[in-house]
Amino acid sequence: MPMLIRLARIDQVPEGTTKKVKAHGTRLALSNAGGRFEARDADGRAYRIEVRGSHVYVAIDPDPNAAPAEVQQNSRAPHPIG
């Protein structure tokens, strides 16, 4: 089961910018494009993002090989701010 890890406050990643973050040993680029957050690793793999309150979280599976395919492939659409 994926766990949510807090990456940043919403105001730390203004629209049109990217912030380098680390989650559970994985380095990610957290981007805010048009009010939608996205996180990708160095290989370009996208991660599921959750915005809760004033924080941005990423869903990371403790064992990525055991995660369901839809979690690994991040089939969910980006979450808008607001």
C-alpha positions as CSV (number, residue, x, y, z in Angstrom):
1,M,0.0,0.0,0.0
2,P,1.5,3.4,-1.0
3,M,2.3,5.9,1.8
4,L,1.9,9.6,1.4
5,I,5.0,11.6,2.1
6,R,4.9,15.4,2.4
7,L,7.1,17.1,-0.2
8,A,6.6,20.8,0.2
9,R,4.1,23.6,1.1
10,I,2.2,24.8,-1.9
11,D,3.7,28.3,-1.6
12,Q,7.2,26.8,-1.9
13,V,6.6,25.8,-5.5
14,P,5.1,28.9,-7.3
15,E,3.3,28.4,-10.6
16,G,5.7,27.7,-13.4
17,T,8.6,26.5,-11.2
18,T,10.2,23.2,-10.2
19,K,11.7,22.3,-6.9
20,K,14.1,19.4,-6.2
21,V,12.8,17.2,-3.3
22,K,13.6,13.8,-1.8
23,A,11.0,11.3,-0.7
24,H,11.8,7.9,0.9
25,G,15.2,7.9,-0.7
26,T,14.0,8.9,-4.2
27,R,15.0,12.2,-5.7
28,L,12.1,14.0,-7.4
29,A,11.4,17.1,-9.4
30,L,8.2,18.7,-8.1
31,S,6.7,21.0,-10.7
32,N,3.7,23.4,-10.6
33,A,2.4,23.9,-14.1
34,G,-0.7,26.0,-14.4
35,G,-1.8,25.1,-10.8
36,R,-1.3,21.4,-11.3
37,F,1.5,19.6,-9.4
38,E,3.6,16.8,-10.9
39,A,6.5,14.8,-9.5
40,R,9.0,12.9,-11.7
41,D,12.2,11.0,-10.9
42,A,15.4,11.2,-12.9
43,D,14.1,8.5,-15.3
44,G,11.0,10.6,-16.1
45,R,8.6,8.3,-14.2
46,A,5.6,10.3,-12.9
47,Y,4.4,9.8,-9.3
48,R,0.9,10.3,-7.9
49,I,0.5,13.7,-6.1
50,E,-2.0,14.6,-3.5
51,V,-2.7,18.2,-2.4
52,R,-4.1,18.4,1.1
53,G,-4.5,21.7,2.8
54,S,-1.4,23.8,2.2
55,H,0.9,20.8,1.5
56,V,1.8,18.7,-1.5
57,Y,2.3,14.9,-0.9
58,V,3.6,12.1,-3.1
59,A,2.4,8.5,-3.0
60,I,5.5,6.2,-2.6
61,D,5.2,2.5,-2.2
62,P,7.7,1.1,0.3
63,D,8.3,-1.8,-2.2
64,P,7.7,-0.4,-5.7
65,N,7.8,-3.9,-7.3
66,A,4.8,-5.0,-5.1
67,A,2.7,-1.9,-6.0
68,P,-0.2,-2.3,-8.3
69,A,0.5,-1.4,-11.9
70,E,-1.9,1.6,-11.8
71,V,0.1,3.1,-8.9
72,Q,3.5,2.4,-10.6
73,Q,2.3,4.0,-13.8
74,N,0.5,7.0,-12.2
75,S,-2.6,6.8,-14.3
76,R,-4.3,9.5,-12.3
77,A,-4.6,13.0,-13.7
78,P,-2.7,15.8,-12.0
79,H,-4.6,17.5,-9.1
80,P,-5.4,21.2,-9.6
81,I,-4.9,23.7,-6.8
82,G,-7.9,25.3,-5.4
